[in-house]
Amino acid sequence: MEVELKLRLKNAASHKQLISLLSQFHTKTLRQHNLFFDTPTSFLSSQRSVLRLRKDTRCVLCLKSKPSLVNGVSRVEEDEEELDPVVAKECIENPSKLFEIESRVVRRVRAEFGVGSEVGLVCLGGFENLRQVYEWNGLILEVDETKYDFGTNYEVECESSDPEGVKKLLEGFLNENGIEFEYSQMTKFAVFRAGKLP
């Protein structure tokens, strides 16, 4: 179970101000390309699950299930594994290739959802995400600039076993510095599927 605090920054100015304030704590920048797969009838989505392939410095296949996002706290069952970049490229070009690779995540898709090569998968497309990572007050903060075909969204995320404690600390910091934010109400995938910014 992945537990994260997710706060949506209101605009580009809030995003710029936050990354400026955090600049001395910056550890890395990741350019992430996220692609999603589902059956032609959107069966995984109907079961509140999503199969994602993320490429940045690595290629990672991930199955996320049963998401909950309440008051900015996200909880989701997550299973991920690294893929060889050459294999990942082949799977993007031909999603049915996913059923030919040795993959724990794909085995789960088959076992738990009954989705195999006879049903098939299609690539739904995806979005780009520029992630700035910071070590701040003992926390790992990820500040995202997510570019969809229909607009750009800004978010700060922090994975923690104490999301309420993190929320209090981070909200205090944002409020002190006049950075406008609200609790995220949709996952990035849900925004992508909706086809419009929240």
FIDRENSE-361653 format. One line per field, with one value per atom (N, C-alpha, C): residue in three letters; x, y, z; atom name; residue number from 0. Coordinates in steps of 0.001 Angstrom, whole numbers. Layout:
sevo: [ALA/...];
east: [X/...];
north: [Y/...];
up: [Z/...];
zagu: [CA/...];
selo: [NUM/...];
This chain:
sevo: [MET/MET/MET/GLU/GLU/GLU/VAL/VAL/VAL/GLU/GLU/GLU/LEU/LEU/LEU/LYS/LYS/LYS/LEU/LEU/LEU/ARG/ARG/ARG/LEU/LEU/LEU/LYS/LYS/LYS/ASN/ASN/ASN/ALA/ALA/ALA/ALA/ALA/ALA/SER/SER/SER/HIS/HIS/HIS/LYS/LYS/LYS/GLN/GLN/GLN/LEU/LEU/LEU/ILE/ILE/ILE/SER/SER/SER/LEU/LEU/LEU/LEU/LEU/LEU/SER/SER/SER/GLN/GLN/GLN/PHE/PHE/PHE/HIS/HIS/HIS/THR/THR/THR/LYS/LYS/LYS/THR/THR/THR/LEU/LEU/LEU/ARG/ARG/ARG/GLN/GLN/GLN/HIS/HIS/HIS/ASN/ASN/ASN/LEU/LEU/LEU/PHE/PHE/PHE/PHE/PHE/PHE/ASP/ASP/ASP/THR/THR/THR/PRO/PRO/PRO/THR/THR/THR/SER/SER/SER/PHE/PHE/PHE/LEU/LEU/LEU/SER/SER/SER/SER/SER/SER/GLN/GLN/GLN/ARG/ARG/ARG/SER/SER/SER/VAL/VAL/VAL/LEU/LEU/LEU/ARG/ARG/ARG/LEU/LEU/LEU/ARG/ARG/ARG/LYS/LYS/LYS/ASP/ASP/ASP/THR/THR/THR/ARG/ARG/ARG/CYS/CYS/CYS/VAL/VAL/VAL/LEU/LEU/LEU/CYS/CYS/CYS/LEU/LEU/LEU/LYS/LYS/LYS/SER/SER/SER/LYS/LYS/LYS/PRO/PRO/PRO/SER/SER/SER/LEU/LEU/LEU/VAL/VAL/VAL/ASN/ASN/ASN/GLY/GLY/GLY/VAL/VAL/VAL/SER/SER/SER/ARG/ARG/ARG/VAL/VAL/VAL/GLU/GLU/GLU/GLU/GLU/GLU/ASP/ASP/ASP/GLU/GLU/GLU/GLU/GLU/GLU/GLU/GLU/GLU/LEU/LEU/LEU/ASP/ASP/ASP/PRO/PRO/PRO/VAL/VAL/VAL/VAL/VAL/VAL/ALA/ALA/ALA/LYS/LYS/LYS/GLU/GLU/GLU/CYS/CYS/CYS/ILE/ILE/ILE/GLU/GLU/GLU/ASN/ASN/ASN/PRO/PRO/PRO/SER/SER/SER/LYS/LYS/LYS/LEU/LEU/LEU/PHE/PHE/PHE/GLU/GLU/GLU/ILE/ILE/ILE/GLU/GLU/GLU/SER/SER/SER/ARG/ARG/ARG/VAL/VAL/VAL/VAL/VAL/VAL/ARG/ARG/ARG/ARG/ARG/ARG/VAL/VAL/VAL/ARG/ARG/ARG/ALA/ALA/ALA/GLU/GLU/GLU/PHE/PHE/PHE/GLY/GLY/GLY/VAL/VAL/VAL/GLY/GLY/GLY/SER/SER/SER/GLU/GLU/GLU/VAL/VAL/VAL/GLY/GLY/GLY/LEU/LEU/LEU/VAL/VAL/VAL/CYS/CYS/CYS/LEU/LEU/LEU/GLY/GLY/GLY/GLY/GLY/GLY/PHE/PHE/PHE/GLU/GLU/GLU/ASN/ASN/ASN/LEU/LEU/LEU/ARG/ARG/ARG/GLN/GLN/GLN/VAL/VAL/VAL/TYR/TYR/TYR/GLU/GLU/GLU/TRP/TRP/TRP/ASN/ASN/ASN/GLY/GLY/GLY/LEU/LEU/LEU/ILE/ILE/ILE/LEU/LEU/LEU/GLU/GLU/GLU/VAL/VAL/VAL/ASP/ASP/ASP/GLU/GLU/GLU/THR/THR/THR/LYS/LYS/LYS/TYR/TYR/TYR/ASP/ASP/ASP/PHE/PHE/PHE/GLY/GLY/GLY/THR/THR/THR/ASN/ASN/ASN/TYR/TYR/TYR/GLU/GLU/GLU/VAL/VAL/VAL/GLU/GLU/GLU/CYS/CYS/CYS/GLU/GLU/GLU/SER/SER/SER/SER/SER/SER/ASP/ASP/ASP/PRO/PRO/PRO/GLU/GLU/GLU/GLY/GLY/GLY/VAL/VAL/VAL/LYS/LYS/LYS/LYS/LYS/LYS/LEU/LEU/LEU/LEU/LEU/LEU/GLU/GLU/GLU/GLY/GLY/GLY/PHE/PHE/PHE/LEU/LEU/LEU/ASN/ASN/ASN/GLU/GLU/GLU/ASN/ASN/ASN/GLY/GLY/GLY/ILE/ILE/ILE/GLU/GLU/GLU/PHE/PHE/PHE/GLU/GLU/GLU/TYR/TYR/TYR/SER/SER/SER/GLN/GLN/GLN/MET/MET/MET/THR/THR/THR/LYS/LYS/LYS/PHE/PHE/PHE/ALA/ALA/ALA/VAL/VAL/VAL/PHE/PHE/PHE/ARG/ARG/ARG/ALA/ALA/ALA/GLY/GLY/GLY/LYS/LYS/LYS/LEU/LEU/LEU/PRO/PRO/PRO];
east: [850/0/890/719/1438/542/1086/348/1096/409/1034/128/760/53/172/-955/-948/-1631/-865/-1419/-1275/-2363/-2354/-2015/-969/-597/-1511/-1990/-3059/-2641/-1358/-942/571/1025/2465/3261/2686/3388/3645/2654/2820/3898/3902/4908/6304/6443/7738/8244/7332/7715/8181/7466/7834/9195/9437/10731/11882/11588/12608/12938/11905/12106/12838/12600/13190/14522/14981/16136/17358/17634/18833/18705/17474/17252/17111/17335/17124/18113/17594/18472/18521/17386/17407/16182/16298/15199/14943/13676/13305/12330/12634/11707/10993/9749/9000/8008/8026/7040/6153/4858/3912/2944/2861/1921/1045/-206/-1156/-1746/-2050/-2592/-3885/-4807/-6054/-6572/-7628/-8248/-9011/-9396/-10175/-11504/-12008/-13279/-13058/-11815/-11471/-11795/-11546/-11889/-11091/-9775/-8975/-9497/-9783/-10326/-11641/-12473/-13769/-13588/-12426/-12104/-11234/-11209/-10442/-8951/-8433/-7019/-6426/-5107/-4425/-3054/-2700/-1395/-596/520/1311/2744/3278/4704/5306/6278/6918/8375/8776/10177/10778/11865/12701/14139/14840/16178/16058/14843/14545/13214/12894/11567/10888/9743/9067/7617/7240/5859/5169/3980/3324/1829/1319/-117/-603/-1556/-2139/-3609/-4060/-5435/-6072/-7387/-8218/-7726/-7603/-7141/-8195/-7697/-8553/-7828/-8536/-7926/-8898/-8604/-9491/-8691/-9145/-8477/-6985/-6643/-5252/-4397/-4980/-4211/-4613/-3629/-3833/-3362/-4208/-3833/-4137/-3154/-3356/-2489/-3046/-2256/-1371/-75/868/1861/2093/3106/3879/5193/5974/7245/7724/8983/9663/10972/11750/11753/11672/11746/12987/13513/14592/14056/14790/14298/13953/14703/14424/13085/12848/11583/10432/10658/9621/9211/10193/9909/9070/9400/8633/7189/7005/5661/4826/5475/4759/4277/5169/4829/3789/3824/2891/2493/1413/1027/819/465/278/1598/2718/4049/4178/3381/3423/3155/2299/1958/3046/4072/5155/6376/6380/7566/7396/8518/8506/8282/7073/6726/5754/6133/5260/3988/4148/3015/2013/2503/1607/936/1658/1042/-128/24/-1071/-2262/-1992/-3075/-3863/-3127/-3765/-4542/-3898/-4505/-5671/-5507/-6518/-7659/-7383/-8400/-8819/-8134/-8482/-8154/-7204/-6817/-5553/-5695/-4560/-4486/-3652/-3434/-4705/-5629/-6878/-7782/-7660/-8430/-7690/-6391/-5539/-5497/-4481/-4293/-4074/-4475/-4191/-3489/-2682/-2039/-2998/-3322/-4266/-3602/-2261/-1531/-1064/-742/-243/127/1109/1509/2950/3508/4873/4809/5772/5831/7274/7466/8781/8746/9524/9518/10821/10677/11816/11743/12852/12863/13723/13188/13858/13885/14991/15052/14878/13733/13355/12772/13359/12864/12670/13599/13518/12521/11948/10963/11507/10983/11275/10055/10217/9144/9351/8270/8303/7366/7943/7152/7022/5776/5504/4903/5357/4753/4308/3003/2463/1838/2364/1886/997/-281/-1265/-1464/-2139/-2461/-3370/-4104/-5112/-4718/-3476/-3054/-2008/-1566/-511/-1039/-704/-1116/135/32/1171/769/1690/1349/2606/2436/3528/3062/3933/3604/4659/4232/5176/4670/5436/5075/5465/4545/4817/3846/4308/3413/2616/2974/2260/1780/821/412/-200/-878/-1483/-403/662/1781/2480/2681/3307/2407/1107/142/246/284/371/1645/2766/4061/4111/3681/3766/2753/1548/552/1037/1660/2200/3237/4130/5178/4589/3630/3014/2241/1501/728/1631/2711/3665/4249/4405/5039/4036/2755/1724/1580/1871/1753/346/-370/-1750/-1801/-2616/-2743/-4127/-4433/-5649/-5361/-6205/-6025/-6299/-5423/-5674/-6921/-7786/-9029/-9063/-8083/-8011/-6570/-6387/-5051/-4669/-3395/-2948/-3636/-3790/-4454/-5913/-6597/-8001/-8119/-7177/-7169/-6970/-6017/-5748/-7001/-7696/-8898/-10047/-10104/-11174/-10985/-9726/-9442/-9540/-9520/-9534/-8925/-8370/-7754/-8825/-8501/-9482/-9764];
north: [-1192/0/1248/2060/3333/4413/5149/6235/7533/8493/9760/10929/12044/13310/13934/14424/15060/16419/17476/18826/19431/19964/20587/22060/22480/23896/24603/25796/26448/26881/27224/27767/27698/28131/28098/28983/30098/31014/30333/29597/28873/27803/27113/26088/26705/27808/28479/28956/29511/29993/28840/27711/26576/26005/25798/25218/26187/27484/28462/28361/28249/28135/26846/25796/24494/24245/25189/24946/24389/24860/24380/22914/22368/20991/20025/20535/19747/18584/17381/16215/15678/15747/15272/15767/15698/16033/14823/14429/13286/13741/13381/13628/12312/12256/11002/10995/9891/9679/8544/8819/7848/7392/6081/5499/4483/4382/3520/2494/1323/222/-274/-677/-1262/-2176/-2904/-3726/-2805/-3288/-2448/-1980/-2717/-2335/-1628/-1216/-504/-1322/-2620/-3492/-3165/-2913/-2601/-1344/-314/927/664/-196/-497/-1220/-1855/-2545/-1672/-365/611/256/-160/-517/129/275/890/223/-18/-579/530/911/2048/1625/2178/2048/3438/3602/4904/4809/5768/5835/7131/7020/8183/7693/7571/6962/5442/4938/3508/3331/2095/1769/890/1339/631/351/-924/-1334/-1409/-830/-709/-1021/-1796/-2037/-1342/-425/283/-111/-404/-848/-194/-73/409/1736/2760/4050/4738/5455/6287/7610/8719/10044/10908/11073/11800/12867/14115/15235/15282/15009/15096/13891/12882/11680/10549/10070/9008/7674/6673/5304/4439/3632/2781/1532/393/-828/-717/-975/-760/-1905/-2388/-3410/-2965/-2864/-2403/-3210/-3219/-3908/-3221/-3326/-2680/-3559/-2891/-3591/-3138/-4021/-3660/-2614/-1509/-448/-922/-1890/-2419/-3151/-3953/-4684/-3698/-2665/-1652/-986/-656/-18/-940/-2227/-3194/-3278/-3213/-3301/-2060/-924/309/226/-270/-386/-1472/-2525/-3644/-4139/-3576/-3918/-5408/-6179/-7619/-8296/-7632/-8133/-8279/-7490/-7570/-8991/-9719/-11082/-12097/-11655/-12563/-12416/-11385/-11159/-11832/-12090/-12646/-11481/-11407/-10245/-10617/-10319/-10549/-9701/-8456/-7537/-8053/-8497/-9018/-10304/-11152/-12367/-11995/-10919/-10468/-9976/-9253/-8774/-9968/-11016/-12219/-12958/-13148/-13940/-13222/-11929/-11210/-10645/-10354/-9720/-10566/-11688/-12553/-11938/-11010/-10339/-10999/-11649/-12303/-11908/-12600/-12239/-12371/-13281/-13455/-12222/-11493/-10254/-9078/-9040/-8017/-6722/-5953/-4642/-3604/-2388/-1261/-184/608/1748/2933/3485/4602/5948/5957/7222/7589/8847/9240/10694/10998/12383/12445/13641/13903/14532/14188/14766/15153/16420/16877/16889/16000/15836/16358/17333/17847/17204/16605/15885/16644/16770/17534/16729/16854/16331/17520/17573/18739/18286/18744/18415/16911/16120/14675/13995/14755/14226/14254/13397/13450/14079/15294/15990/15857/15557/15474/16553/17506/18611/18372/18186/17759/18865/18913/19734/18746/18470/17434/18060/17678/18259/17271/17611/16850/17538/16875/17498/18709/18752/19791/20810/20742/21735/21179/22025/21664/21749/20738/20664/20646/21201/21272/20628/19827/19077/18829/18746/18315/17050/16030/14740/14375/13637/13138/11811/10755/9431/9349/8864/8814/7875/7263/6447/7346/8645/9614/10790/10535/11599/12816/12601/13739/14643/14039/14817/15608/14954/15617/16753/16500/17505/18768/18583/19724/20533/19834/20487/21219/20531/21099/22229/22046/23115/24377/24205/25347/26086/25333/25918/26672/26061/26697/27953/27864/29021/30181/29851/30894/31657/30952/31561/32022/31998/32509/31723/30413/29569/28971/29259/28786/27313/26563/25130/24664/23434/22769/21280/20525/19077/18529/17662/17001/16140/16196/15420/14323/14354/13338/12894/11609/11130/11678/11614/12059/11253/9952/9113/9538/9839/10263/11576/12484/13749/13458/12578/12193/11624/10736/10113/11099/12074/13079/14027/14195/15053/16528/16897/18317/18460/19635/19895/20024/19640/19751/21209];
up: [0/0/0/-1024/-1094/-483/482/1132/868/269/-106/226/578/633/-749/-1289/-2609/-2502/-2740/-2722/-4112/-4628/-5949/-5801/-6518/-6528/-7519/-7142/-7908/-9311/-9486/-10787/-10959/-12126/-12442/-11492/-11063/-10149/-8802/-8296/-7027/-7167/-8301/-8575/-8608/-9317/-9444/-8085/-7282/-5954/-5064/-5132/-4286/-4667/-5957/-6326/-6045/-6058/-5693/-4195/-3371/-1920/-1545/-2309/-1992/-2689/-3493/-4373/-3649/-2431/-1720/-1274/-1321/-889/-2068/-3286/-4502/-4589/-4902/-5045/-6472/-7193/-8579/-9340/-10656/-11564/-12443/-12559/-13384/-14472/-15702/-16813/-17078/-16657/-16709/-17870/-18605/-19662/-19178/-18983/-18445/-19526/-19722/-20680/-19954/-20381/-19698/-20659/-20109/-20901/-20257/-21108/-20641/-21751/-21451/-22495/-23436/-24617/-25527/-24926/-23922/-23279/-21933/-21656/-20402/-19158/-19217/-18094/-16837/-16980/-15788/-15103/-15891/-15322/-14597/-15173/-14543/-13213/-13023/-11774/-10847/-11145/-10361/-10315/-11471/-11579/-12820/-12794/-13928/-14096/-15358/-15700/-16368/-15732/-16215/-16502/-17575/-17876/-17781/-16879/-16691/-17114/-17947/-18372/-17853/-17091/-16758/-16851/-15729/-15793/-15864/-15551/-15628/-16355/-16687/-17218/-16173/-15670/-14582/-14969/-14891/-15115/-13759/-13666/-12364/-12494/-11555/-11433/-10177/-10348/-9201/-9111/-7894/-7700/-6482/-6544/-5440/-4865/-5710/-5193/-4331/-3337/-2490/-2324/-2520/-2370/-1580/-296/617/1353/1272/1950/1655/384/-38/305/961/1304/359/-384/-1374/-801/-967/-620/-1837/-2237/-3413/-3281/-3686/-3754/-4986/-4808/-5901/-5978/-7196/-7446/-8677/-8541/-9691/-9849/-11090/-11391/-12568/-12578/-13638/-14893/-16053/-17336/-18095/-18915/-19816/-20804/-21034/-21926/-23335/-23854/-25201/-25197/-24160/-24022/-23843/-23019/-22786/-24097/-24918/-26214/-27093/-27096/-27885/-27389/-26069/-25492/-25795/-25890/-26248/-27696/-28569/-29991/-30238/-29412/-29568/-28173/-27596/-26218/-25958/-26980/-26760/-26363/-26648/-26270/-24749/-24012/-22543/-22055/-22788/-22365/-22702/-23421/-23800/-22896/-22046/-21212/-19848/-19200/-17852/-16896/-16328/-15510/-14396/-13172/-12020/-12136/-12575/-12691/-13728/-14888/-15932/-15457/-14704/-14148/-13241/-12464/-11588/-12411/-13494/-14364/-14893/-15261/-15795/-14686/-13525/-12444/-11761/-11486/-10708/-11549/-12821/-13656/-14855/-15038/-16165/-17514/-17508/-18746/-19288/-20431/-21071/-22531/-23275/-24677/-25510/-25078/-25842/-25712/-24614/-24418/-25057/-24783/-25380/-24593/-24888/-24275/-25369/-25078/-25966/-25153/-25832/-25177/-25255/-24087/-24010/-24276/-24330/-24401/-23002/-22805/-21496/-21437/-20596/-20376/-19900/-19978/-19509/-18125/-17294/-15953/-15636/-15281/-14835/-13314/-12700/-11244/-10644/-9756/-8975/-7593/-7148/-5878/-4870/-3654/-2600/-1303/-557/808/1739/2393/3190/4521/5612/6967/7180/6663/6825/5898/4973/4036/2613/1771/340/-333/-819/-1515/-3016/-3721/-5179/-5711/-6430/-6976/-8481/-8911/-10284/-11137/-12380/-13427/-14498/-14536/-15403/-16638/-17810/-19075/-19805/-19835/-20604/-21950/-22863/-24154/-23966/-22862/-22632/-21561/-21064/-20074/-19122/-18204/-17252/-15830/-15040/-13642/-12764/-11565/-10641/-9321/-8774/-7574/-6756/-5444/-4578/-3867/-3869/-3274/-2245/-1228/-231/298/24/526/1995/2837/4270/4966/6057/6883/7832/7869/8713/7853/6955/6036/6739/7859/8566/9166/9687/10225/9130/7984/6832/6345/6313/5850/6706/8011/8936/8687/8559/8347/7007/5954/4610/4411/4930/4825/5528/6701/7436/6613/5970/5141/3952/3272/2108/2513/3599/4062/4486/5204/5652/4468/3357/2185/1128/1478/575/-713/-652/-1842/-1875/-2950/-3063/-3434/-2679/-2930/-2495/-2886/-2413/-2372/-1706/-1694/-3089/-3562/-4839/-4693/-5698/-5660/-6703/-7608/-8666/-8842/-9151/-9488/-10860/-11190/-12518/-13620/-13382/-14379/-14551/-13447/-13534/-14306/-14106/-14856/-16346/-16643/-18035/-18689/-17987/-18539/-18685/-17762/-17826/-19018/-19430/-20579/-20281/-18990/-18610/-17229/-16956/-15669/-14588/-13343/-12258/-11906];
zagu: [N/CA/C/N/CA/C/N/CA/C/N/CA/C/N/CA/C/N/CA/C/N/CA/C/N/CA/C/N/CA/C/N/CA/C/N/CA/C/N/CA/C/N/CA/C/N/CA/C/N/CA/C/N/CA/C/N/CA/C/N/CA/C/N/CA/C/N/CA/C/N/CA/C/N/CA/C/N/CA/C/N/CA/C/N/CA/C/N/CA/C/N/CA/C/N/CA/C/N/CA/C/N/CA/C/N/CA/C/N/CA/C/N/CA/C/N/CA/C/N/CA/C/N/CA/C/N/CA/C/N/CA/C/N/CA/C/N/CA/C/N/CA/C/N/CA/C/N/CA/C/N/CA/C/N/CA/C/N/CA/C/N/CA/C/N/CA/C/N/CA/C/N/CA/C/N/CA/C/N/CA/C/N/CA/C/N/CA/C/N/CA/C/N/CA/C/N/CA/C/N/CA/C/N/CA/C/N/CA/C/N/CA/C/N/CA/C/N/CA/C/N/CA/C/N/CA/C/N/CA/C/N/CA/C/N/CA/C/N/CA/C/N/CA/C/N/CA/C/N/CA/C/N/CA/C/N/CA/C/N/CA/C/N/CA/C/N/CA/C/N/CA/C/N/CA/C/N/CA/C/N/CA/C/N/CA/C/N/CA/C/N/CA/C/N/CA/C/N/CA/C/N/CA/C/N/CA/C/N/CA/C/N/CA/C/N/CA/C/N/CA/C/N/CA/C/N/CA/C/N/CA/C/N/CA/C/N/CA/C/N/CA/C/N/CA/C/N/CA/C/N/CA/C/N/CA/C/N/CA/C/N/CA/C/N/CA/C/N/CA/C/N/CA/C/N/CA/C/N/CA/C/N/CA/C/N/CA/C/N/CA/C/N/CA/C/N/CA/C/N/CA/C/N/CA/C/N/CA/C/N/CA/C/N/CA/C/N/CA/C/N/CA/C/N/CA/C/N/CA/C/N/CA/C/N/CA/C/N/CA/C/N/CA/C/N/CA/C/N/CA/C/N/CA/C/N/CA/C/N/CA/C/N/CA/C/N/CA/C/N/CA/C/N/CA/C/N/CA/C/N/CA/C/N/CA/C/N/CA/C/N/CA/C/N/CA/C/N/CA/C/N/CA/C/N/CA/C/N/CA/C/N/CA/C/N/CA/C/N/CA/C/N/CA/C/N/CA/C/N/CA/C/N/CA/C/N/CA/C/N/CA/C/N/CA/C/N/CA/C/N/CA/C/N/CA/C/N/CA/C/N/CA/C/N/CA/C/N/CA/C/N/CA/C/N/CA/C/N/CA/C/N/CA/C/N/CA/C/N/CA/C/N/CA/C/N/CA/C/N/CA/C/N/CA/C/N/CA/C/N/CA/C/N/CA/C/N/CA/C/N/CA/C/N/CA/C/N/CA/C/N/CA/C/N/CA/C/N/CA/C/N/CA/C/N/CA/C/N/CA/C/N/CA/C/N/CA/C/N/CA/C/N/CA/C/N/CA/C/N/CA/C/N/CA/C/N/CA/C/N/CA/C/N/CA/C/N/CA/C/N/CA/C];
selo: [0/0/0/1/1/1/2/2/2/3/3/3/4/4/4/5/5/5/6/6/6/7/7/7/8/8/8/9/9/9/10/10/10/11/11/11/12/12/12/13/13/13/14/14/14/15/15/15/16/16/16/17/17/17/18/18/18/19/19/19/20/20/20/21/21/21/22/22/22/23/23/23/24/24/24/25/25/25/26/26/26/27/27/27/28/28/28/29/29/29/30/30/30/31/31/31/32/32/32/33/33/33/34/34/34/35/35/35/36/36/36/37/37/37/38/38/38/39/39/39/40/40/40/41/41/41/42/42/42/43/43/43/44/44/44/45/45/45/46/46/46/47/47/47/48/48/48/49/49/49/50/50/50/51/51/51/52/52/52/53/53/53/54/54/54/55/55/55/56/56/56/57/57/57/58/58/58/59/59/59/60/60/60/61/61/61/62/62/62/63/63/63/64/64/64/65/65/65/66/66/66/67/67/67/68/68/68/69/69/69/70/70/70/71/71/71/72/72/72/73/73/73/74/74/74/75/75/75/76/76/76/77/77/77/78/78/78/79/79/79/80/80/80/81/81/81/82/82/82/83/83/83/84/84/84/85/85/85/86/86/86/87/87/87/88/88/88/89/89/89/90/90/90/91/91/91/92/92/92/93/93/93/94/94/94/95/95/95/96/96/96/97/97/97/98/98/98/99/99/99/100/100/100/101/101/101/102/102/102/103/103/103/104/104/104/105/105/105/106/106/106/107/107/107/108/108/108/109/109/109/110/110/110/111/111/111/112/112/112/113/113/113/114/114/114/115/115/115/116/116/116/117/117/117/118/118/118/119/119/119/120/120/120/121/121/121/122/122/122/123/123/123/124/124/124/125/125/125/126/126/126/127/127/127/128/128/128/129/129/129/130/130/130/131/131/131/132/132/132/133/133/133/134/134/134/135/135/135/136/136/136/137/137/137/138/138/138/139/139/139/140/140/140/141/141/141/142/142/142/143/143/143/144/144/144/145/145/145/146/146/146/147/147/147/148/148/148/149/149/149/150/150/150/151/151/151/152/152/152/153/153/153/154/154/154/155/155/155/156/156/156/157/157/157/158/158/158/159/159/159/160/160/160/161/161/161/162/162/162/163/163/163/164/164/164/165/165/165/166/166/166/167/167/167/168/168/168/169/169/169/170/170/170/171/171/171/172/172/172/173/173/173/174/174/174/175/175/175/176/176/176/177/177/177/178/178/178/179/179/179/180/180/180/181/181/181/182/182/182/183/183/183/184/184/184/185/185/185/186/186/186/187/187/187/188/188/188/189/189/189/190/190/190/191/191/191/192/192/192/193/193/193/194/194/194/195/195/195/196/196/196/197/197/197];
